[in-house]
Amino acid sequence: MKLFVIKIGGNVIDDEKLLFSFLHDFTSVPEKKILIHGGGKIATELSKQLNIEPKMVEGRRITDADTLKVVQMVYGGLINKNITARLQSMACNAIGLTGADADIVQAGKRPVKDIDYGFVGDVQKVNAEKINALLDSGFFPVIAPLTHDGKGQILNTNADTMASAISVAMAKVAEVNLVYCFEKPGVLKNVEDENSVIRKMNFSDYEKYKSGGIISKGMIPKLDNAFEAIKQGVRSVTICHAKELKAITANQDRGTRLEA
C-alpha cells in the first residue's frame, strides 16, 4: 500500500486562498493519505485576545494550563473541523481527529530539564492498526497536533513530530511518503532568496548547514523529525511549498528531498 502523510503548516492555514488550493490538491492525491495540521499563529492570536502571553522556545510553544485550553479549542476544534468540513465539500471523506480519538497517538508529558514546557507531550505510541482501519474504511484522517497520556490528560504535541511519528508507525504496514508543506519552496540556503532551494540533502549535509548557521530556528526541529523518519523506514521525505503538493505526489522534482 502506498501512503502519503502530509503535514500542513500554520502560515498556509492563515492564508484562505492558499489553503483552499492546497486542500483541493490534497483531494486529488489518488493514493491513501493522512493530513496532519499545525495552527500556531491562530493559537497565538487567540491567546493574546484572552490576555494569555504566548511563550516560545526555539519554535516550540510553552504550554501552561491556560494555553492548553487555547490549543485544544484552536487545534482540535476550530482548525481541525474547518479543514474537515472543507474537504467534505470537495467530496473527500475526511474524518477529524486528535491523538485521543480511537487512542491513535499516546504521549508522555515532557520531563522538566533546563526548560519546563508544561503540558507538552512527546509521542510514545502510535496505533497504526486503528489508523489503517480508518484508511481501509475509506476515511482520510485529518489529525490535530494533540495527544493524550492514557490517563485523561490532553497534551500539546509538535505537528512536525506527529507527522514523523505517524509516518514511522505506518511504514510498518505501508510504503510511506512524508511531505512537509509550508509557505516556502523548500529548505533555503538563503532565507531571503526563494531561488536558493537545496534540492537534495543527506544527514551529513544537514549537520554542515546547521553548524554553519544556514539552517536554524524552527527549521531545525522540522529536519530533526524528518531525518528520524528516514532512519526508521519512511520511504521518502520532501519539504516543499504547499502549492507544489500535486507535483510532489506525481513524483516530480520539487522542494527539498531528504536522503539517508
C-alpha positions as CSV (number, residue, x, y, z in Angstrom):
1,M,0.0,0.0,0.0
2,K,1.3,3.4,-0.9
3,L,0.5,6.1,1.6
4,F,1.1,9.9,1.7
5,V,1.4,11.5,5.1
6,I,1.1,15.2,4.5
7,K,1.7,17.9,7.1
8,I,0.5,21.5,6.5
9,G,2.0,24.4,8.4
10,G,0.3,27.3,10.2
11,N,1.2,30.0,7.8
12,V,-0.7,28.2,5.0
13,I,-3.7,27.7,7.2
14,D,-3.8,31.5,7.8
15,D,-3.9,32.2,4.0
16,E,-7.5,31.5,2.9
17,K,-6.7,31.3,-0.8
18,L,-3.6,29.1,-0.4
19,L,-5.4,26.8,2.0
20,F,-8.3,26.3,-0.4
21,S,-5.9,25.5,-3.2
22,F,-3.9,23.1,-1.0
23,L,-7.0,21.2,0.1
24,H,-8.2,20.9,-3.5
25,D,-4.8,19.4,-4.4
26,F,-5.0,17.1,-1.3
27,T,-8.3,15.6,-2.6
28,S,-6.7,14.8,-5.9
29,V,-4.0,12.6,-4.4
30,P,-5.1,9.2,-5.7
31,E,-3.3,7.1,-3.0
32,K,-4.4,6.7,0.6
33,K,-3.5,9.8,2.6
34,I,-3.3,11.4,6.0
35,L,-3.3,15.1,6.7
36,I,-1.7,16.5,9.8
37,H,-2.0,20.2,10.5
38,G,-0.5,22.8,12.8
39,G,-2.0,26.2,13.5
40,G,0.3,28.1,15.8
41,K,-0.5,31.6,14.6
42,I,-4.2,31.3,15.3
43,A,-3.5,30.0,18.7
44,T,-1.1,32.8,19.4
45,E,-3.6,35.4,18.3
46,L,-6.4,34.0,20.4
47,S,-4.0,33.7,23.4
48,K,-3.3,37.4,23.1
49,Q,-7.0,38.3,22.9
50,L,-7.5,36.3,26.1
51,N,-4.6,38.1,27.7
52,I,-2.5,34.9,27.8
53,E,1.0,35.8,26.8
54,P,2.4,33.2,24.3
55,K,5.8,31.8,25.3
56,M,8.1,30.1,22.7
57,V,11.5,28.5,22.9
58,E,13.3,27.5,19.7
59,G,10.0,27.4,17.8
60,R,8.2,25.3,20.4
61,R,5.3,26.5,22.5
62,I,5.4,26.6,26.3
63,T,2.0,25.1,27.2
64,D,0.7,26.1,30.7
65,A,-2.8,25.2,31.8
66,D,-4.4,28.2,30.2
67,T,-2.5,27.8,26.9
68,L,-3.5,24.2,26.8
69,K,-7.2,25.2,26.8
70,V,-6.5,27.6,23.9
71,V,-4.7,25.0,21.8
72,Q,-7.4,22.4,22.4
73,M,-10.0,24.9,21.2
74,V,-8.0,26.1,18.2
75,Y,-6.3,22.9,17.0
76,G,-8.9,20.2,17.9
77,G,-11.9,22.4,17.3
78,L,-11.6,25.5,15.0
79,I,-8.9,24.4,12.6
80,N,-9.5,20.7,12.6
81,K,-13.2,20.9,11.9
82,N,-13.0,23.7,9.4
83,I,-10.5,21.7,7.3
84,T,-12.6,18.6,7.7
85,A,-15.7,20.4,6.5
86,R,-14.0,21.9,3.5
87,L,-12.6,18.5,2.5
88,Q,-16.1,17.1,2.7
89,S,-17.4,19.8,0.5
90,M,-14.8,18.6,-2.1
91,A,-16.1,15.0,-1.9
92,C,-13.1,13.9,0.2
93,N,-14.4,11.7,3.1
94,A,-12.3,13.3,5.8
95,I,-12.5,12.5,9.5
96,G,-11.2,15.0,12.0
97,L,-9.2,13.5,14.9
98,T,-6.8,14.2,17.8
99,G,-4.4,11.7,19.2
100,A,-7.0,10.9,21.9
101,D,-9.7,9.8,19.4
102,A,-9.6,6.0,19.0
103,D,-6.4,6.1,21.0
104,I,-4.4,6.7,17.9
105,V,-1.5,8.7,19.5
106,Q,-0.4,8.4,23.1
107,A,2.3,10.6,24.6
108,G,4.1,11.3,27.8
109,K,4.4,14.7,29.4
110,R,7.9,16.1,28.5
111,P,10.2,15.8,31.6
112,V,11.4,19.1,33.1
113,K,15.1,19.6,32.4
114,D,16.5,23.1,31.5
115,I,13.1,24.2,30.4
116,D,9.6,23.4,31.7
117,Y,7.4,23.1,28.6
118,G,4.3,22.5,30.6
119,F,1.6,20.3,29.1
120,V,3.7,19.3,26.0
121,G,3.7,15.6,25.0
122,D,6.4,13.5,23.5
123,V,4.9,10.7,21.3
124,Q,5.3,7.3,22.9
125,K,2.9,5.1,20.8
126,V,1.1,5.4,17.5
127,N,-1.7,2.9,16.9
128,A,-1.1,2.1,13.2
129,E,-3.7,-0.7,13.2
130,K,-6.5,1.7,14.0
131,I,-5.3,4.4,11.6
132,N,-5.1,1.7,8.9
133,A,-8.6,0.6,9.7
134,L,-9.9,4.1,9.1
135,L,-8.0,4.2,5.7
136,D,-9.4,0.8,4.7
137,S,-12.9,2.0,5.5
138,G,-12.5,4.9,3.0
139,F,-11.8,7.7,5.5
140,F,-9.0,10.2,5.2
141,P,-7.8,11.2,8.7
142,V,-7.2,14.9,9.5
143,I,-5.1,14.9,12.6
144,A,-4.7,17.8,15.0
145,P,-1.4,18.1,17.0
146,L,-2.9,17.0,20.3
147,T,-2.1,13.7,22.0
148,H,-3.2,12.1,25.3
149,D,-1.4,10.3,28.1
150,G,-3.9,7.4,28.5
151,K,-4.8,8.8,31.9
152,G,-7.2,11.6,30.8
153,Q,-4.7,14.3,30.1
154,I,-4.6,16.1,26.7
155,L,-1.1,17.2,25.7
156,N,0.1,19.7,23.1
157,T,2.5,18.0,20.6
158,N,4.5,19.5,17.8
159,A,2.8,18.8,14.5
160,D,6.1,18.0,12.7
161,T,6.8,15.4,15.4
162,M,3.3,14.0,15.0
163,A,3.8,13.7,11.2
164,S,7.2,11.9,11.7
165,A,5.9,9.5,14.4
166,I,2.8,8.6,12.4
167,S,4.8,8.1,9.3
168,V,7.3,5.8,11.1
169,A,4.4,3.7,12.6
170,M,2.6,3.4,9.3
171,A,5.9,2.5,7.5
172,K,5.5,-1.0,9.1
173,V,2.3,-1.6,7.0
174,A,2.7,0.7,4.0
175,E,5.1,2.4,1.7
176,V,5.1,5.9,3.3
177,N,6.0,9.2,1.7
178,L,6.1,12.0,4.1
179,V,5.6,15.6,2.8
180,Y,6.0,18.7,4.8
181,C,4.1,21.6,3.1
182,F,4.6,25.2,4.2
183,E,4.9,28.7,2.7
184,K,8.5,28.3,1.3
185,P,9.6,26.4,-1.8
186,G,11.9,24.1,0.3
187,V,14.9,24.4,2.6
188,L,16.8,27.5,1.6
189,K,20.5,28.3,1.7
190,N,19.5,32.0,2.0
191,V,16.1,32.7,3.7
192,E,15.8,35.9,1.8
193,D,16.2,34.2,-1.6
194,E,13.5,31.7,-2.6
195,N,15.5,30.6,-5.6
196,S,18.2,29.1,-3.2
197,V,16.4,25.8,-2.6
198,I,18.6,22.9,-1.5
199,R,17.1,20.2,-3.8
200,K,18.7,17.2,-2.1
201,M,20.1,16.8,1.4
202,N,21.5,14.0,3.4
203,F,22.2,13.9,7.1
204,S,25.8,14.9,6.7
205,D,24.8,17.9,4.6
206,Y,22.3,18.8,7.3
207,E,24.9,18.8,10.0
208,K,27.2,21.1,8.0
209,Y,24.3,23.5,7.2
210,K,23.3,23.6,10.8
211,S,26.8,24.2,12.2
212,G,27.3,26.9,9.6
213,G,24.1,28.7,10.6
214,I,22.5,28.2,7.2
215,I,19.8,26.1,8.8
216,S,18.5,27.5,12.1
217,K,15.5,28.2,14.3
218,G,12.2,26.5,13.5
219,M,13.7,24.6,10.6
220,I,15.9,22.5,12.9
221,P,13.1,20.6,14.7
222,K,11.4,20.0,11.4
223,L,14.5,18.5,9.9
224,D,15.3,16.5,13.0
225,N,11.9,14.9,12.7
226,A,12.3,14.3,9.0
227,F,15.7,12.6,9.2
228,E,14.4,10.5,12.1
229,A,11.6,9.3,9.9
230,I,14.0,8.2,7.1
231,K,16.2,6.4,9.6
232,Q,13.1,4.4,10.8
233,G,11.9,3.2,7.4
234,V,9.9,6.0,5.8
235,R,10.5,5.8,2.1
236,S,10.8,9.5,1.3
237,V,10.6,12.9,2.9
238,T,10.0,16.1,1.0
239,I,9.8,19.7,2.2
240,C,8.0,22.0,-0.2
241,H,5.6,24.8,-0.8
242,A,2.0,23.9,-0.3
243,K,1.2,24.7,-3.9
244,E,3.7,22.0,-5.1
245,L,1.8,19.1,-3.4
246,K,0.3,17.9,-6.6
247,A,3.7,17.9,-8.4
248,I,5.3,16.1,-5.4
249,T,2.7,13.3,-5.3
250,A,3.1,12.9,-9.1
251,N,6.8,12.2,-8.4
252,Q,8.0,15.5,-10.0
253,D,11.2,17.1,-8.7
254,R,10.1,19.9,-6.4
255,G,11.1,21.2,-3.0
256,T,13.9,19.6,-0.9
257,R,14.2,15.8,-0.9
258,L,15.9,14.3,2.1
259,E,18.2,11.2,1.7
260,A,19.6,8.8,4.2
